[in-house]
Amino acid sequence: MKDNIFKTKSFAFALRIIKLYQHLQGEKKEYVLSKQLLRCGTSIGAMVRESEQAESKADFIHKLGSSNRSL
């Protein structure tokens, strides 16, 4: 099966966000912004997973579009 580069890169990005979150909480004692960063940075993976179930190209684009997501 062919590797999904989008899925791989979004997973790697989420891991980097988690490490940054841990650094901000541990070293800098920052809690409010780091929690928001964690939620936003890891939500990308959820959107990618949701887009895998798209029924058409238009549905895929709609599911990945940022206009239907609120931060």
PDB file of N, H, CA, C and O in Angstrom:
ATOM      1  N   MET A   1       0.834  -1.181   0.000  1.00  0.00           N
ATOM      2  CA  MET A   1       0.000   0.000   0.000  1.00  0.00           C
ATOM      3  C   MET A   1       0.883   1.250   0.000  1.00  0.00           C
ATOM      4  O   MET A   1       1.906   1.293   0.684  1.00  0.00           O
ATOM      5  N   LYS A   2       0.490   2.247  -0.758  1.00  0.00           N
ATOM      6  H   LYS A   2      -0.341   2.212  -1.314  1.00  0.00           H
ATOM      7  CA  LYS A   2       1.256   3.474  -0.892  1.00  0.00           C
ATOM      8  C   LYS A   2       1.148   4.314   0.387  1.00  0.00           C
ATOM      9  O   LYS A   2       0.072   4.444   0.971  1.00  0.00           O
ATOM     10  N   ASP A   3       2.289   4.881   0.808  1.00  0.00           N
ATOM     11  H   ASP A   3       3.163   4.775   0.333  1.00  0.00           H
ATOM     12  CA  ASP A   3       2.290   5.737   1.987  1.00  0.00           C
ATOM     13  C   ASP A   3       1.511   7.017   1.716  1.00  0.00           C
ATOM     14  O   ASP A   3       1.579   7.576   0.621  1.00  0.00           O
ATOM     15  N   ASN A   4       0.783   7.468   2.707  1.00  0.00           N
ATOM     16  H   ASN A   4       0.729   7.014   3.596  1.00  0.00           H
ATOM     17  CA  ASN A   4       0.033   8.709   2.612  1.00  0.00           C
ATOM     18  C   ASN A   4       0.907   9.824   3.182  1.00  0.00           C
ATOM     19  O   ASN A   4       1.029   9.956   4.400  1.00  0.00           O
ATOM     20  N   ILE A   5       1.512  10.621   2.310  1.00  0.00           N
ATOM     21  H   ILE A   5       1.413  10.513   1.321  1.00  0.00           H
ATOM     22  CA  ILE A   5       2.451  11.657   2.736  1.00  0.00           C
ATOM     23  C   ILE A   5       1.765  12.710   3.591  1.00  0.00           C
ATOM     24  O   ILE A   5       2.366  13.243   4.524  1.00  0.00           O
ATOM     25  N   PHE A   6       0.528  13.009   3.285  1.00  0.00           N
ATOM     26  H   PHE A   6       0.040  12.576   2.527  1.00  0.00           H
ATOM     27  CA  PHE A   6      -0.232  13.994   4.052  1.00  0.00           C
ATOM     28  C   PHE A   6      -0.445  13.504   5.484  1.00  0.00           C
ATOM     29  O   PHE A   6      -0.298  14.264   6.441  1.00  0.00           O
ATOM     30  N   LYS A   7      -0.784  12.255   5.611  1.00  0.00           N
ATOM     31  H   LYS A   7      -0.903  11.638   4.833  1.00  0.00           H
ATOM     32  CA  LYS A   7      -1.002  11.657   6.933  1.00  0.00           C
ATOM     33  C   LYS A   7       0.314  11.584   7.711  1.00  0.00           C
ATOM     34  O   LYS A   7       0.342  11.864   8.909  1.00  0.00           O
ATOM     35  N   THR A   8       1.384  11.216   7.045  1.00  0.00           N
ATOM     36  H   THR A   8       1.361  10.988   6.072  1.00  0.00           H
ATOM     37  CA  THR A   8       2.696  11.113   7.686  1.00  0.00           C
ATOM     38  C   THR A   8       3.174  12.473   8.183  1.00  0.00           C
ATOM     39  O   THR A   8       3.651  12.594   9.311  1.00  0.00           O
ATOM     40  N   LYS A   9       3.045  13.495   7.339  1.00  0.00           N
ATOM     41  H   LYS A   9       2.657  13.397   6.422  1.00  0.00           H
ATOM     42  CA  LYS A   9       3.505  14.826   7.727  1.00  0.00           C
ATOM     43  C   LYS A   9       2.631  15.430   8.820  1.00  0.00           C
ATOM     44  O   LYS A   9       3.149  16.108   9.708  1.00  0.00           O
ATOM     45  N   SER A  10       1.330  15.204   8.780  1.00  0.00           N
ATOM     46  H   SER A  10       0.909  14.653   8.059  1.00  0.00           H
ATOM     47  CA  SER A  10       0.468  15.752   9.828  1.00  0.00           C
ATOM     48  C   SER A  10       0.742  15.067  11.166  1.00  0.00           C
ATOM     49  O   SER A  10       0.645  15.704  12.215  1.00  0.00           O
ATOM     50  N   PHE A  11       1.084  13.779  11.143  1.00  0.00           N
ATOM     51  H   PHE A  11       1.163  13.262  10.292  1.00  0.00           H
ATOM     52  CA  PHE A  11       1.432  13.062  12.360  1.00  0.00           C
ATOM     53  C   PHE A  11       2.746  13.601  12.938  1.00  0.00           C
ATOM     54  O   PHE A  11       2.856  13.817  14.145  1.00  0.00           O
ATOM     55  N   ALA A  12       3.736  13.816  12.072  1.00  0.00           N
ATOM     56  H   ALA A  12       3.647  13.642  11.092  1.00  0.00           H
ATOM     57  CA  ALA A  12       5.020  14.365  12.514  1.00  0.00           C
ATOM     58  C   ALA A  12       4.839  15.770  13.088  1.00  0.00           C
ATOM     59  O   ALA A  12       5.471  16.129  14.082  1.00  0.00           O
ATOM     60  N   PHE A  13       3.978  16.553  12.457  1.00  0.00           N
ATOM     61  H   PHE A  13       3.465  16.261  11.650  1.00  0.00           H
ATOM     62  CA  PHE A  13       3.690  17.902  12.952  1.00  0.00           C
ATOM     63  C   PHE A  13       3.058  17.838  14.341  1.00  0.00           C
ATOM     64  O   PHE A  13       3.439  18.596  15.234  1.00  0.00           O
ATOM     65  N   ALA A  14       2.105  16.945  14.523  1.00  0.00           N
ATOM     66  H   ALA A  14       1.796  16.329  13.798  1.00  0.00           H
ATOM     67  CA  ALA A  14       1.451  16.798  15.822  1.00  0.00           C
ATOM     68  C   ALA A  14       2.451  16.407  16.903  1.00  0.00           C
ATOM     69  O   ALA A  14       2.365  16.896  18.030  1.00  0.00           O
ATOM     70  N   LEU A  15       3.392  15.537  16.576  1.00  0.00           N
ATOM     71  H   LEU A  15       3.462  15.140  15.661  1.00  0.00           H
ATOM     72  CA  LEU A  15       4.416  15.155  17.553  1.00  0.00           C
ATOM     73  C   LEU A  15       5.282  16.353  17.947  1.00  0.00           C
ATOM     74  O   LEU A  15       5.635  16.514  19.116  1.00  0.00           O
ATOM     75  N   ARG A  16       5.620  17.190  16.968  1.00  0.00           N
ATOM     76  H   ARG A  16       5.333  17.060  16.019  1.00  0.00           H
ATOM     77  CA  ARG A  16       6.410  18.387  17.265  1.00  0.00           C
ATOM     78  C   ARG A  16       5.632  19.363  18.138  1.00  0.00           C
ATOM     79  O   ARG A  16       6.198  20.001  19.026  1.00  0.00           O
ATOM     80  N   ILE A  17       4.344  19.473  17.882  1.00  0.00           N
ATOM     81  H   ILE A  17       3.885  18.955  17.161  1.00  0.00           H
ATOM     82  CA  ILE A  17       3.489  20.350  18.689  1.00  0.00           C
ATOM     83  C   ILE A  17       3.430  19.840  20.128  1.00  0.00           C
ATOM     84  O   ILE A  17       3.489  20.628  21.073  1.00  0.00           O
ATOM     85  N   ILE A  18       3.317  18.531  20.291  1.00  0.00           N
ATOM     86  H   ILE A  18       3.269  17.891  19.523  1.00  0.00           H
ATOM     87  CA  ILE A  18       3.264  17.945  21.634  1.00  0.00           C
ATOM     88  C   ILE A  18       4.568  18.218  22.386  1.00  0.00           C
ATOM     89  O   ILE A  18       4.546  18.550  23.572  1.00  0.00           O
ATOM     90  N   LYS A  19       5.693  18.078  21.701  1.00  0.00           N
ATOM     91  H   LYS A  19       5.710  17.809  20.738  1.00  0.00           H
ATOM     92  CA  LYS A  19       6.985  18.362  22.339  1.00  0.00           C
ATOM     93  C   LYS A  19       7.109  19.834  22.725  1.00  0.00           C
ATOM     94  O   LYS A  19       7.622  20.155  23.797  1.00  0.00           O
ATOM     95  N   LEU A  20       6.641  20.726  21.854  1.00  0.00           N
ATOM     96  H   LEU A  20       6.224  20.465  20.983  1.00  0.00           H
ATOM     97  CA  LEU A  20       6.650  22.154  22.160  1.00  0.00           C
ATOM     98  C   LEU A  20       5.755  22.453  23.354  1.00  0.00           C
ATOM     99  O   LEU A  20       6.125  23.235  24.229  1.00  0.00           O
ATOM    100  N   TYR A  21       4.589  21.840  23.395  1.00  0.00           N
ATOM    101  H   TYR A  21       4.288  21.204  22.685  1.00  0.00           H
ATOM    102  CA  TYR A  21       3.663  21.995  24.519  1.00  0.00           C
ATOM    103  C   TYR A  21       4.332  21.566  25.831  1.00  0.00           C
ATOM    104  O   TYR A  21       4.238  22.260  26.843  1.00  0.00           O
ATOM    105  N   GLN A  22       5.003  20.422  25.795  1.00  0.00           N
ATOM    106  H   GLN A  22       5.079  19.858  24.972  1.00  0.00           H
ATOM    107  CA  GLN A  22       5.682  19.937  26.994  1.00  0.00           C
ATOM    108  C   GLN A  22       6.794  20.891  27.434  1.00  0.00           C
ATOM    109  O   GLN A  22       6.987  21.129  28.626  1.00  0.00           O
ATOM    110  N   HIS A  23       7.513  21.427  26.464  1.00  0.00           N
ATOM    111  H   HIS A  23       7.357  21.234  25.495  1.00  0.00           H
ATOM    112  CA  HIS A  23       8.574  22.393  26.768  1.00  0.00           C
ATOM    113  C   HIS A  23       8.000  23.658  27.394  1.00  0.00           C
ATOM    114  O   HIS A  23       8.517  24.148  28.397  1.00  0.00           O
ATOM    115  N   LEU A  24       6.930  24.187  26.801  1.00  0.00           N
ATOM    116  H   LEU A  24       6.510  23.788  25.986  1.00  0.00           H
ATOM    117  CA  LEU A  24       6.329  25.406  27.322  1.00  0.00           C
ATOM    118  C   LEU A  24       5.798  25.217  28.739  1.00  0.00           C
ATOM    119  O   LEU A  24       5.936  26.103  29.582  1.00  0.00           O
ATOM    120  N   GLN A  25       5.203  24.084  28.994  1.00  0.00           N
ATOM    121  H   GLN A  25       5.091  23.364  28.309  1.00  0.00           H
ATOM    122  CA  GLN A  25       4.669  23.846  30.334  1.00  0.00           C
ATOM    123  C   GLN A  25       5.773  23.564  31.344  1.00  0.00           C
ATOM    124  O   GLN A  25       5.709  24.033  32.480  1.00  0.00           O
ATOM    125  N   GLY A  26       6.774  22.808  30.944  1.00  0.00           N
ATOM    126  H   GLY A  26       6.826  22.427  30.021  1.00  0.00           H
ATOM    127  CA  GLY A  26       7.835  22.424  31.877  1.00  0.00           C
ATOM    128  C   GLY A  26       8.847  23.518  32.144  1.00  0.00           C
ATOM    129  O   GLY A  26       9.171  23.809  33.296  1.00  0.00           O
ATOM    130  N   GLU A  27       9.348  24.126  31.076  1.00  0.00           N
ATOM    131  H   GLU A  27       9.086  23.890  30.140  1.00  0.00           H
ATOM    132  CA  GLU A  27      10.435  25.103  31.213  1.00  0.00           C
ATOM    133  C   GLU A  27       9.936  26.529  31.442  1.00  0.00           C
ATOM    134  O   GLU A  27      10.474  27.261  32.273  1.00  0.00           O
ATOM    135  N   LYS A  28       8.927  26.902  30.715  1.00  0.00           N
ATOM    136  H   LYS A  28       8.490  26.307  30.040  1.00  0.00           H
ATOM    137  CA  LYS A  28       8.484  28.296  30.738  1.00  0.00           C
ATOM    138  C   LYS A  28       7.293  28.532  31.656  1.00  0.00           C
ATOM    139  O   LYS A  28       6.916  29.679  31.894  1.00  0.00           O
ATOM    140  N   LYS A  29       6.702  27.473  32.168  1.00  0.00           N
ATOM    141  H   LYS A  29       7.008  26.541  31.975  1.00  0.00           H
ATOM    142  CA  LYS A  29       5.535  27.566  33.060  1.00  0.00           C
ATOM    143  C   LYS A  29       4.386  28.330  32.416  1.00  0.00           C
ATOM    144  O   LYS A  29       3.719  29.126  33.077  1.00  0.00           O
ATOM    145  N   GLU A  30       4.158  28.097  31.150  1.00  0.00           N
ATOM    146  H   GLU A  30       4.700  27.450  30.613  1.00  0.00           H
ATOM    147  CA  GLU A  30       3.089  28.748  30.408  1.00  0.00           C
ATOM    148  C   GLU A  30       1.974  27.730  30.214  1.00  0.00           C
ATOM    149  O   GLU A  30       2.239  26.616  29.761  1.00  0.00           O
ATOM    150  N   TYR A  31       0.743  28.079  30.542  1.00  0.00           N
ATOM    151  H   TYR A  31       0.528  28.983  30.910  1.00  0.00           H
ATOM    152  CA  TYR A  31      -0.344  27.105  30.520  1.00  0.00           C
ATOM    153  C   TYR A  31      -1.480  27.443  29.560  1.00  0.00           C
ATOM    154  O   TYR A  31      -1.979  26.553  28.871  1.00  0.00           O
ATOM    155  N   VAL A  32      -1.894  28.686  29.497  1.00  0.00           N
ATOM    156  H   VAL A  32      -1.488  29.409  30.056  1.00  0.00           H
ATOM    157  CA  VAL A  32      -3.070  29.037  28.698  1.00  0.00           C
ATOM    158  C   VAL A  32      -2.803  28.885  27.204  1.00  0.00           C
ATOM    159  O   VAL A  32      -3.525  28.161  26.519  1.00  0.00           O
ATOM    160  N   LEU A  33      -1.779  29.554  26.697  1.00  0.00           N
ATOM    161  H   LEU A  33      -1.192  30.141  27.254  1.00  0.00           H
ATOM    162  CA  LEU A  33      -1.483  29.484  25.266  1.00  0.00           C
ATOM    163  C   LEU A  33      -0.991  28.101  24.850  1.00  0.00           C
ATOM    164  O   LEU A  33      -1.279  27.646  23.742  1.00  0.00           O
ATOM    165  N   SER A  34      -0.254  27.435  25.726  1.00  0.00           N
ATOM    166  H   SER A  34      -0.020  27.805  26.626  1.00  0.00           H
ATOM    167  CA  SER A  34       0.252  26.114  25.360  1.00  0.00           C
ATOM    168  C   SER A  34      -0.883  25.109  25.192  1.00  0.00           C
ATOM    169  O   SER A  34      -0.809  24.233  24.331  1.00  0.00           O
ATOM    170  N   LYS A  35      -1.930  25.224  26.003  1.00  0.00           N
ATOM    171  H   LYS A  35      -1.990  25.935  26.703  1.00  0.00           H
ATOM    172  CA  LYS A  35      -3.076  24.315  25.858  1.00  0.00           C
ATOM    173  C   LYS A  35      -3.813  24.570  24.549  1.00  0.00           C
ATOM    174  O   LYS A  35      -4.248  23.629  23.884  1.00  0.00           O
ATOM    175  N   GLN A  36      -3.956  25.854  24.176  1.00  0.00           N
ATOM    176  H   GLN A  36      -3.603  26.618  24.716  1.00  0.00           H
ATOM    177  CA  GLN A  36      -4.606  26.179  22.909  1.00  0.00           C
ATOM    178  C   GLN A  36      -3.766  25.687  21.738  1.00  0.00           C
ATOM    179  O   GLN A  36      -4.304  25.163  20.763  1.00  0.00           O
ATOM    180  N   LEU A  37      -2.452  25.851  21.830  1.00  0.00           N
ATOM    181  H   LEU A  37      -2.014  26.277  22.622  1.00  0.00           H
ATOM    182  CA  LEU A  37      -1.540  25.359  20.795  1.00  0.00           C
ATOM    183  C   LEU A  37      -1.678  23.849  20.628  1.00  0.00           C
ATOM    184  O   LEU A  37      -1.711  23.346  19.505  1.00  0.00           O
ATOM    185  N   LEU A  38      -1.758  23.136  21.732  1.00  0.00           N
ATOM    186  H   LEU A  38      -1.732  23.545  22.644  1.00  0.00           H
ATOM    187  CA  LEU A  38      -1.909  21.683  21.680  1.00  0.00           C
ATOM    188  C   LEU A  38      -3.215  21.290  20.987  1.00  0.00           C
ATOM    189  O   LEU A  38      -3.222  20.395  20.141  1.00  0.00           O
ATOM    190  N   ARG A  39      -4.302  21.942  21.333  1.00  0.00           N
ATOM    191  H   ARG A  39      -4.297  22.668  22.020  1.00  0.00           H
ATOM    192  CA  ARG A  39      -5.600  21.618  20.715  1.00  0.00           C
ATOM    193  C   ARG A  39      -5.585  21.892  19.210  1.00  0.00           C
ATOM    194  O   ARG A  39      -6.019  21.059  18.415  1.00  0.00           O
ATOM    195  N   CYS A  40      -5.085  23.055  18.834  1.00  0.00           N
ATOM    196  H   CYS A  40      -4.732  23.731  19.480  1.00  0.00           H
ATOM    197  CA  CYS A  40      -5.071  23.423  17.415  1.00  0.00           C
ATOM    198  C   CYS A  40      -4.085  22.578  16.610  1.00  0.00           C
ATOM    199  O   CYS A  40      -4.394  22.135  15.503  1.00  0.00           O
ATOM    200  N   GLY A  41      -2.910  22.362  17.170  1.00  0.00           N
ATOM    201  H   GLY A  41      -2.659  22.722  18.068  1.00  0.00           H
ATOM    202  CA  GLY A  41      -1.869  21.631  16.448  1.00  0.00           C
ATOM    203  C   GLY A  41      -2.185  20.168  16.227  1.00  0.00           C
ATOM    204  O   GLY A  41      -1.772  19.589  15.222  1.00  0.00           O
ATOM    205  N   THR A  42      -2.910  19.562  17.148  1.00  0.00           N
ATOM    206  H   THR A  42      -3.245  20.031  17.965  1.00  0.00           H
ATOM    207  CA  THR A  42      -3.238  18.145  16.996  1.00  0.00           C
ATOM    208  C   THR A  42      -4.575  17.935  16.289  1.00  0.00           C
ATOM    209  O   THR A  42      -4.883  16.813  15.889  1.00  0.00           O
ATOM    210  N   SER A  43      -5.372  18.983  16.126  1.00  0.00           N
ATOM    211  H   SER A  43      -5.122  19.896  16.451  1.00  0.00           H
ATOM    212  CA  SER A  43      -6.651  18.828  15.424  1.00  0.00           C
ATOM    213  C   SER A  43      -6.447  18.563  13.935  1.00  0.00           C
ATOM    214  O   SER A  43      -7.346  18.051  13.267  1.00  0.00           O
ATOM    215  N   ILE A  44      -5.283  18.904  13.416  1.00  0.00           N
ATOM    216  H   ILE A  44      -4.553  19.321  13.958  1.00  0.00           H
ATOM    217  CA  ILE A  44      -4.985  18.658  12.004  1.00  0.00           C
ATOM    218  C   ILE A  44      -5.093  17.166  11.699  1.00  0.00           C
ATOM    219  O   ILE A  44      -5.651  16.775  10.674  1.00  0.00           O
ATOM    220  N   GLY A  45      -4.564  16.347  12.583  1.00  0.00           N
ATOM    221  H   GLY A  45      -4.110  16.665  13.416  1.00  0.00           H
ATOM    222  CA  GLY A  45      -4.649  14.901  12.394  1.00  0.00           C
ATOM    223  C   GLY A  45      -6.079  14.407  12.338  1.00  0.00           C
ATOM    224  O   GLY A  45      -6.402  13.510  11.559  1.00  0.00           O
ATOM    225  N   ALA A  46      -6.940  14.989  13.165  1.00  0.00           N
ATOM    226  H   ALA A  46      -6.678  15.718  13.798  1.00  0.00           H
ATOM    227  CA  ALA A  46      -8.354  14.606  13.153  1.00  0.00           C
ATOM    228  C   ALA A  46      -9.008  14.980  11.831  1.00  0.00           C
ATOM    229  O   ALA A  46      -9.825  14.226  11.301  1.00  0.00           O
ATOM    230  N   MET A  47      -8.650  16.141  11.300  1.00  0.00           N
ATOM    231  H   MET A  47      -7.987  16.754  11.731  1.00  0.00           H
ATOM    232  CA  MET A  47      -9.221  16.562  10.014  1.00  0.00           C
ATOM    233  C   MET A  47      -8.733  15.649   8.880  1.00  0.00           C
ATOM    234  O   MET A  47      -9.494  15.334   7.965  1.00  0.00           O
ATOM    235  N   VAL A  48      -7.474  15.230   8.941  1.00  0.00           N
ATOM    236  H   VAL A  48      -6.855  15.487   9.684  1.00  0.00           H
ATOM    237  CA  VAL A  48      -6.947  14.322   7.916  1.00  0.00           C
ATOM    238  C   VAL A  48      -7.679  12.987   7.980  1.00  0.00           C
ATOM    239  O   VAL A  48      -8.054  12.425   6.951  1.00  0.00           O
ATOM    240  N   ARG A  49      -7.879  12.486   9.192  1.00  0.00           N
ATOM    241  H   ARG A  49      -7.575  12.942  10.028  1.00  0.00           H
ATOM    242  CA  ARG A  49      -8.601  11.221   9.359  1.00  0.00           C
ATOM    243  C   ARG A  49     -10.024  11.324   8.811  1.00  0.00           C
ATOM    244  O   ARG A  49     -10.515  10.407   8.153  1.00  0.00           O
ATOM    245  N   GLU A  50     -10.675  12.445   9.090  1.00  0.00           N
ATOM    246  H   GLU A  50     -10.276  13.190   9.625  1.00  0.00           H
ATOM    247  CA  GLU A  50     -12.035  12.657   8.614  1.00  0.00           C
ATOM    248  C   GLU A  50     -12.069  12.734   7.091  1.00  0.00           C
ATOM    249  O   GLU A  50     -12.999  12.228   6.463  1.00  0.00           O
ATOM    250  N   SER A  51     -11.064  13.362   6.500  1.00  0.00           N
ATOM    251  H   SER A  51     -10.308  13.773   7.010  1.00  0.00           H
ATOM    252  CA  SER A  51     -11.040  13.524   5.041  1.00  0.00           C
ATOM    253  C   SER A  51     -10.835  12.194   4.323  1.00  0.00           C
ATOM    254  O   SER A  51     -11.200  12.058   3.156  1.00  0.00           O
ATOM    255  N   GLU A  52     -10.254  11.214   5.011  1.00  0.00           N
ATOM    256  H   GLU A  52      -9.957  11.325   5.959  1.00  0.00           H
ATOM    257  CA  GLU A  52     -10.062   9.900   4.391  1.00  0.00           C
ATOM    258  C   GLU A  52     -11.392   9.222   4.062  1.00  0.00           C
ATOM    259  O   GLU A  52     -11.453   8.341   3.204  1.00  0.00           O
ATOM    260  N   GLN A  53     -12.441   9.635   4.742  1.00  0.00           N
ATOM    261  H   GLN A  53     -12.391  10.350   5.439  1.00  0.00           H
ATOM    262  CA  GLN A  53     -13.759   9.055   4.516  1.00  0.00           C
ATOM    263  C   GLN A  53     -14.581   9.840   3.482  1.00  0.00           C
ATOM    264  O   GLN A  53     -15.777   9.596   3.322  1.00  0.00           O
ATOM    265  N   ALA A  54     -13.945  10.766   2.796  1.00  0.00           N
ATOM    266  H   ALA A  54     -12.973  10.964   2.926  1.00  0.00           H
ATOM    267  CA  ALA A  54     -14.644  11.594   1.814  1.00  0.00           C
ATOM    268  C   ALA A  54     -15.224  10.742   0.696  1.00  0.00           C
ATOM    269  O   ALA A  54     -14.616   9.765   0.258  1.00  0.00           O
ATOM    270  N   GLU A  55     -16.404  11.129   0.246  1.00  0.00           N
ATOM    271  H   GLU A  55     -16.897  11.923   0.601  1.00  0.00           H
ATOM    272  CA  GLU A  55     -17.096  10.388  -0.805  1.00  0.00           C
ATOM    273  C   GLU A  55     -16.746  10.881  -2.208  1.00  0.00           C
ATOM    274  O   GLU A  55     -16.953  10.167  -3.189  1.00  0.00           O
ATOM    275  N   SER A  56     -16.217  12.096  -2.302  1.00  0.00           N
ATOM    276  H   SER A  56     -16.049  12.676  -1.506  1.00  0.00           H
ATOM    277  CA  SER A  56     -15.853  12.658  -3.602  1.00  0.00           C
ATOM    278  C   SER A  56     -14.719  13.660  -3.404  1.00  0.00           C
ATOM    279  O   SER A  56     -14.336  13.971  -2.276  1.00  0.00           O
ATOM    280  N   LYS A  57     -14.194  14.155  -4.518  1.00  0.00           N
ATOM    281  H   LYS A  57     -14.506  13.902  -5.434  1.00  0.00           H
ATOM    282  CA  LYS A  57     -13.127  15.151  -4.452  1.00  0.00           C
ATOM    283  C   LYS A  57     -13.637  16.424  -3.775  1.00  0.00           C
ATOM    284  O   LYS A  57     -12.932  17.028  -2.967  1.00  0.00           O
ATOM    285  N   ALA A  58     -14.857  16.826  -4.106  1.00  0.00           N
ATOM    286  H   ALA A  58     -15.430  16.336  -4.763  1.00  0.00           H
ATOM    287  CA  ALA A  58     -15.439  18.022  -3.499  1.00  0.00           C
ATOM    288  C   ALA A  58     -15.637  17.830  -1.995  1.00  0.00           C
ATOM    289  O   ALA A  58     -15.408  18.757  -1.218  1.00  0.00           O
ATOM    290  N   ASP A  59     -16.055  16.652  -1.588  1.00  0.00           N
ATOM    291  H   ASP A  59     -16.241  15.899  -2.219  1.00  0.00           H
ATOM    292  CA  ASP A  59     -16.236  16.347  -0.175  1.00  0.00           C
ATOM    293  C   ASP A  59     -14.894  16.369   0.550  1.00  0.00           C
ATOM    294  O   ASP A  59     -14.807  16.853   1.679  1.00  0.00           O
ATOM    295  N   PHE A  60     -13.850  15.849  -0.091  1.00  0.00           N
ATOM    296  H   PHE A  60     -13.921  15.456  -1.008  1.00  0.00           H
ATOM    297  CA  PHE A  60     -12.499  15.862   0.469  1.00  0.00           C
ATOM    298  C   PHE A  60     -12.042  17.295   0.710  1.00  0.00           C
ATOM    299  O   PHE A  60     -11.519  17.611   1.779  1.00  0.00           O
ATOM    300  N   ILE A  61     -12.235  18.154  -0.268  1.00  0.00           N
ATOM    301  H   ILE A  61     -12.659  17.898  -1.137  1.00  0.00           H
ATOM    302  CA  ILE A  61     -11.836  19.559  -0.155  1.00  0.00           C
ATOM    303  C   ILE A  61     -12.631  20.236   0.958  1.00  0.00           C
ATOM    304  O   ILE A  61     -12.081  21.009   1.743  1.00  0.00           O
ATOM    305  N   HIS A  62     -13.915  19.944   1.018  1.00  0.00           N
ATOM    306  H   HIS A  62     -14.361  19.316   0.380  1.00  0.00           H
ATOM    307  CA  HIS A  62     -14.763  20.530   2.053  1.00  0.00           C
ATOM    308  C   HIS A  62     -14.303  20.110   3.451  1.00  0.00           C
ATOM    309  O   HIS A  62     -14.259  20.936   4.363  1.00  0.00           O
ATOM    310  N   LYS A  63     -13.969  18.862   3.618  1.00  0.00           N
ATOM    311  H   LYS A  63     -14.005  18.191   2.877  1.00  0.00           H
ATOM    312  CA  LYS A  63     -13.563  18.350   4.926  1.00  0.00           C
ATOM    313  C   LYS A  63     -12.223  18.924   5.381  1.00  0.00           C
ATOM    314  O   LYS A  63     -11.991  19.060   6.582  1.00  0.00           O
ATOM    315  N   LEU A  64     -11.347  19.257   4.453  1.00  0.00           N
ATOM    316  H   LEU A  64     -11.536  19.146   3.477  1.00  0.00           H
ATOM    317  CA  LEU A  64     -10.053  19.833   4.814  1.00  0.00           C
ATOM    318  C   LEU A  64     -10.053  21.354   4.822  1.00  0.00           C
ATOM    319  O   LEU A  64      -9.076  21.971   5.247  1.00  0.00           O
ATOM    320  N   GLY A  65     -11.129  21.960   4.359  1.00  0.00           N
ATOM    321  H   GLY A  65     -11.922  21.459   4.013  1.00  0.00           H
ATOM    322  CA  GLY A  65     -11.197  23.409   4.314  1.00  0.00           C
ATOM    323  C   GLY A  65     -11.217  24.015   5.698  1.00  0.00           C
ATOM    324  O   GLY A  65     -11.865  23.488   6.602  1.00  0.00           O
ATOM    325  N   SER A  66     -10.513  25.118   5.870  1.00  0.00           N
ATOM    326  H   SER A  66      -9.988  25.547   5.135  1.00  0.00           H
ATOM    327  CA  SER A  66     -10.458  25.766   7.182  1.00  0.00           C
ATOM    328  C   SER A  66     -11.657  26.668   7.411  1.00  0.00           C
ATOM    329  O   SER A  66     -11.872  27.129   8.532  1.00  0.00           O
ATOM    330  N   SER A  67     -12.443  26.929   6.374  1.00  0.00           N
ATOM    331  H   SER A  67     -12.268  26.554   5.464  1.00  0.00           H
ATOM    332  CA  SER A  67     -13.574  27.836   6.545  1.00  0.00           C
ATOM    333  C   SER A  67     -14.682  27.221   7.395  1.00  0.00           C
ATOM    334  O   SER A  67     -15.494  27.951   7.963  1.00  0.00           O
ATOM    335  N   ASN A  68     -14.730  25.887   7.492  1.00  0.00           N
ATOM    336  H   ASN A  68     -14.070  25.295   7.030  1.00  0.00           H
ATOM    337  CA  ASN A  68     -15.773  25.266   8.294  1.00  0.00           C
ATOM    338  C   ASN A  68     -15.290  24.885   9.681  1.00  0.00           C
ATOM    339  O   ASN A  68     -16.002  24.194  10.411  1.00  0.00           O
ATOM    340  N   ARG A  69     -14.112  25.314  10.056  1.00  0.00           N
ATOM    341  H   ARG A  69     -13.534  25.875   9.464  1.00  0.00           H
ATOM    342  CA  ARG A  69     -13.558  25.018  11.381  1.00  0.00           C
ATOM    343  C   ARG A  69     -13.391  26.317  12.156  1.00  0.00           C
ATOM    344  O   ARG A  69     -12.967  27.329  11.599  1.00  0.00           O
ATOM    345  N   SER A  70     -13.719  26.286  13.415  1.00  0.00           N
ATOM    346  H   SER A  70     -14.063  25.463  13.868  1.00  0.00           H
ATOM    347  CA  SER A  70     -13.482  27.464  14.255  1.00  0.00           C
ATOM    348  C   SER A  70     -12.379  27.130  15.239  1.00  0.00           C
ATOM    349  O   SER A  70     -12.335  26.029  15.788  1.00  0.00           O
ATOM    350  N   LEU A  71     -11.499  28.072  15.456  1.00  0.00           N
ATOM    351  H   LEU A  71     -11.534  28.966  15.010  1.00  0.00           H
ATOM    352  CA  LEU A  71     -10.378  27.865  16.382  1.00  0.00           C
ATOM    353  C   LEU A  71     -10.641  28.499  17.699  1.00  0.00           C
ATOM    354  O   LEU A  71      -9.804  28.425  18.599  1.00  0.00           O
TER     355      LEU A  71
END
